[in-house]
């Protein structure tokens, strides 16, 4: 299998990338103990399959994920479209705002990311979260200077509103917006997704498999490591988990008829949405990477999509996607 024949473009003038990318965050944090050896093999396998769009950030680890990705792509930089992010402040003290969109921080963060990644240029540089103390025009203006200097090729934003995207676009072309989007996180359809289509901006969904929920393998919190991010996620809380599992079981029934896994069907649904959508399912294991890659080959009819959405209606999801602290950092 080689996905290079299936590509999508990041923005009107951005690079072509594989139809799905690889989210690398979970290789270093949030989903159990890291296994760098297996993670490196997973990135190797992704590139063999033609998945050339790798996504990381300075906050992942923090810092260690960029170092891992840099090690993985050493000697083959030209075969990778590399995305990373700035804006979070690792180690922010309680009561301090953990984001910083000021020009000085953005420049410092970029220089540090270039060094950790071992590259001269970042293909896609995102502002990870909007700093409410800094106008978006100021943050994007600083990022545009990095483009002019050749340190960054294209700009992106993460978890922003349509209004913020329009303001940013007036300063410098935005190639991509990243946000959570899946069968159980449909809010982007109400604002940012239509704006992206209108403006010619690619949309990059993270967690398109509901943070692994659509695999159907997570039946209780007991299956998760003690330090797993999902133990604190409202949708995995015991009072919500059973209700959400009932929806996944309905999706599994549709998947059996299509001859695929529930996770593959959920990913195929995201891929079938209109616009330039490039999901970045995350994994640190080759087995799941290959399963995700195969979803690109699944064709959905209008009837298929209707059945999938009937199995998981957006108004039946139990629990918010973030707790209060994380939700407060999402631009609305």
N, C-alpha and C positions, 0 to 999 in steps of 0.2 A: 504494500500500500504506500502510495506517495501522494500527499495532499498538495503538492506544489501546483498541480493543475487546477486546484480550487483555491482561488485567492479573492481577497476583497481589499478595497483601498481605504487607507486612513486619511480621510479628508479629500477635498477636490484635487489637491496637489501633493498629497502625501504618498508614502510608499505603499506598494502592494505587499500584503502579508498573507500568510496561510489563513484559511477560513476560520480556524480556531487557533488560539494561542495557548500558552502555558503560563498559568499563574504560579509563581515560585514562592509566595509567602509561606505556605504551609511546610515548606522544606526546612524552615528555620524557626518557626514559632507557631503557637496557637492550637496545633492539632497533634499534640504528643511530642515525644522526644525526637529531636532531629537525627537523621541518619544520612550523613553527607555522602557516604559511598553510594548508597542507593539513589540518592537525589542526583548525583552526577551521572549515574547510569541512565536515570530517567530523562535528563536533559539530552544526553547523547542519543537516546532512542527517539526523542521528539525530533531532533534534527534529522535523523535517518528517515523518519516518516514525512519530512517536509514541513513540520511545524516550526516555523522560523521566528515567531513573534513571542519573545520572552518578556515577562513583566515582573519587576521587582520594585523596591523602594528603600530609601535609607533607613526608615523606621523599622523595617523587618529585621528582627534579630534583637536589638537594633544593629545595623551595619553588617552583620554576618551574612545576610542573604545576598547583598551585593557582592561581597567577597566570593561567595560560593558561585554565583552566576559568572562573575569575572573569570574564575578558574575554569569553569565549564566551557567558556567560549574562546579561551586562549588559543591562538593559532588558527581560528576560523571566524574572525570577527565579521568578515564580509558576507557570511551566510546567515547572519542574524539581524533581525530588526529588534533593537534593544530599547525597552521602555523602563524608566525609573521615575521616582517622584521625590518631591521636597515639600516642606511645609510643616510637618510634625516636628516637635521638639522632644527627643528622647530624654527621659528622666525628669520631665517637668514635675515640680513639687506640687503637693496637694494645694488646691486653691489657685494655682497658676494656669493660665490658658495654654494648652499643650500644642498650639499652632502658632506659626510665625510666618507671615507673608511679606515681611519687609524686604526691600531689595538687598540689604547687606546679608541677611540670612540666606536668601535664595542664592546669591552668588557664592557664599561660603559653602552651602550645601552642595551646589553643583560641582565645585572644585573637589570636594571630598568624595563625591560619588564617582567622578571620573577616575580618581586615584584608586578607589576600591575596586571598581570594575576593570581597571587596566585598559581603558580605551581613551581615545582622543576626543570622541564625539558621541553624544547620546542621541539616538534616533528620535525618541519621543520623550519629552520631559514634561511631567504633569505637576501641577500644583495639587497636592494631595487633599488639602482642605482649605477652604477660604478663611482667611484671618479677618474676623469682623472689625478689627482695629485698623486694617489697611485696605483702602479702596482696591477693588479688583484691577482697576486700570493701572495702579501703581505696581502691583505684583506682576501682572502680565507685561508691563513695560520693562521691568527688570529681566524677565525671562526672554523678552524679545532682544535685549542686548546680548544675551548669551547666544542667540541665533546669529546675530550680526557678527559675533566673534568666532563663529564656527565651532562652538562648544556643544551646541544643540542644533538639531535639524528641524524639529517640529515641536509644537506646543500642545499640551493637553490640560484638561481640568478634571477633577474628580469630585463627585457628589455635589454638583452645583445645580442651581435652578435655571430655568430658561432665561430669566431676566439677567442673571449673572453672565450666562454664556453670551448673550447679545452684547453686553457691555464689554466683555473681554474681546469678542470678535471685532469690535470697533477699533481696538488697539493693535491687534495682530491676529492673523488667521489662526484659528484653533483647528487642529487636525482631528482630535478625538476627545470625547467625554467618557469618563469611566464612572460607572455606578453599579450598584447591585441590581440585577434584573433576572427574574426567573419566574416560573409558574407560581411561586408564592410571594414574589415581590414585584408587583405589576405597576407600582406608582409611577415609574418613568413614562408610562403611556399617557399620563395626564398632563405632561408639560415638556420635559426635557427631550423625550424621543421625537415628538413632532418638530420641536425647534431644531434638533440636529438634522432631520431630513430637510427642513426648509433651508438651512444654512450650509448644507453640504459637509456636515461634520460627522465623522464616524462615531458609532456608539459601541463602547467596549464593556460588556457586562462582566462583572466579577461575581463569583458565587452563583453561576448559572444553574448549579445542581443543588441549590438550597443548602450550601455548606455540607454537602454530602448526604443530605436527608433523602434525596431522591434515589439513592442507591438501594433504599429499603432495608439496609443492614443495621441501621441504628434503631433498635426497638426499645431501648431504655438507656438512661444515663450511665448505668453500670458498665456499658460497653465502651465508655469513653475514658481516656486517661484522666487522672486527678487534675492535671493542669490544662485540660482541654478548654478552649475558648467557649465551646458550646454549652458547657455546664452552667454558664452564666447568661446564656441567650434565652430570652423570653419564650421563643418558639419551641425550645427543647425542655422547658420547665414541665414538671410532671402534670400540672393542671392543663397544659396545652398539648403535650406530646401525643396522648392517645387520640385526640381529635384530629391532629395532623397526620398521624399514622393511618387513620381510616381513609384519608384522601390519597395517600401514597399507595395504599392497597388497591384503590380503584384505578389509579394510573397503571399499576402493575398488570391489571387485567387487560387494559388496552395494549400494553407493551407485549404481552404474550401473543396477542393476535397479530401484532406487527412483526413478531419474531425477533424482538430486541429486548434489552433490559430497560427497566423504568428510567434509569439515569440516561441512557442513550436517547430515549424518547423525549425526556425533558430537555436535553441539549438540542435535539433536532427541532423541537418547538421554538426554542430561542433563535436558532439559525434560520428558521422559516419566516421570522417577522420581517416586515418591510424595512428597507433602508440598508445602509452599510453597517451591519452589526457583526462584530468580531468577538465572540465570547472567549474568556480566558479561564476555563476550568482549571482549578489547581489540584495538583497531586504530587506526591513524592515517590510514587510507585509506578513501575513500568506497566504493570497489569492494568491499572486504571487509566493510565495514559492511552494505551492501545484501545481500550474500550471507548474512551471519549473520542478518539480519532475516528473510529468507525461510524460514529454518529453523523459525520459529514456525508456519508453515503445514503442516509435514510431520507427518502422523499415522503413528504406529507401532503395528502390531498386536503381540500377544504373540509371534507367530512372528517378526516383524521384530526385536524386542528379543533374542530368543534367538539369532538368526543374527548379530546385531551382537556380542553377548557371546561367541559361539563364535569369531568372527573375531579378537577381541582378548581372550583370557582374562586375567583379572587376575594369574594366577600366571606368565604368560609374559613380562611386561614386564622388559626388561633394564636394570638400573641403578636407583639411588635417585633420588628426585625432587630432592633437595638434596645439596650437598656438606656436609661435617661442620660447618662454621661456621654455615651457615644452619639446618641440621637441629637444632642445639643450641638454637635459639630457639623451636622449636615445642613448645607445651605438650602434654604427654602424660599 
